[in-house]
Amino acid sequence: MRRGVAHAPRRRLGSVQLAAGAAWTLSRNDIGTMITAAPRLYPHMWSWDTAFISIGLAHLNADRAVAELETLLGAQWRNGMLPHIVFSSGGGYFPGPERWGTAELNPDAPESPRTSGICQPPVHAIALRRIVDIGRQTGQSSVERLLAEGWPRLYRWHEWLVRHRDPRGMGMLAIVHGWESGMDNSPRWDEPYAAVEPGADLPPYARTDRNLVADHGERPSDLEYDRYLWLIEEMRRVGYDADQVVRTSSFLVGDVFVTALFALASEVLATLGQESGQPAAQVSRLREWAARSRAAVATAYDPDAGLARDFDLRADRWLSVRTIAGFAPLLCGGLDEAAERELLDRLCGPDWAGHPDLFAAIPPSVSPNDPAFRPREYWRGPGWPVIAWLFGWAFAQRGWTAQATRLRAECLHLVDDGTFAEYYHPLTGEPLGSRQQSWTATVVLDWLHTA
Ligand code: 9WN
């Protein structure tokens, strides 16, 4: 019996209604030129959201999925970076294109569409694999064009990460802003952010997110936002030059989760390249990058804590904060068999996905047994369907079918209220953050279509 108690009675949709709701969510968020991450809170294209969104779309209409990924790839900077936001022509989000000012400050940034000046986790090759597979099953040939034209772009994106985001040359990729992790205010970043001192000359700003989420406790605090904006200010001052940013940013952290995703995605991209006759030298370079980053993730694993750690490159120390990111080695491999089995058991065990009070058995962003657990507060406790999907997909690839199947069933239970929330209270199943979030809809579609 499930022990979680929902605050309000939850609707429970069957799979046909749920699939229809997910498709409706994507079409509602379709503004013609792109599918936005969410209707009000995120009215633009976010890099890793779009990778996931295109997977769900592929089940509905492969041409639209291809177009979506092409739009993102079309905003790639000349130096290879895939920006974290591609702005639509509408406003409604802060910081918007004027605050970023990338096209004015960096010759590699596109003038149109406007983009932000940082990046997000490199999950795009996983999306390409998924879209190609779905398109081939359903006989939709546009996926072959995406493969031929998108592959070299994704190669350049991975190459950019290796060139500009591996400051120690050891395979551990660094981020220069918490937003680059995709897990904005995770307690992982508390220590490095504490060292970020917003200058007195931080230009004034007004947040928009607080007008759109009624309970402000579900969003990051004002001090957190000052730091987010200060880091952007620092980047503006060096014209978003990738190497100078890494040299000067007050925040520079080796992100174990991003590194694991990079290792996984590089392998996936290598295989796609091999299958489709891309240059052999590039395919083997991808495999080398994957191996190096996999080894970096294994080195970051702390056997005493039983979790992998991030590394604060500014303070020169490991960050032993216990969050979902600590399970990164399960995404990409690299640990010995016994350690890996132990880590998998821990993920499924009572501190995490097997916690007896969870509404649904998916791993929350922070364990309910941790003093830092805040069940309603953004990346400090809630459950994120998209993260469950990522682990589920990786587990299926690795042959851990039972665990993948369980994640799928539990996550579908979590989202069967049909709100397609951005994240969920892990103990009650209450929807939190934005509603009609595109990537939640897409996860549902992919899972419902792969029963
Ligand atoms: C900042 C769009 C994005 C996700 C991130 C999530 C959140 C933005 C914000 O929303 O970040 O990039 O304004 O909070 O943390 O993972 O891509 O859904």
Residues whose N, C-alpha, C, O or C-beta is under 5 A from the ligand:
A	BS01	9WN	A37 Y42 W46 D49 W179 G182 M183 D184
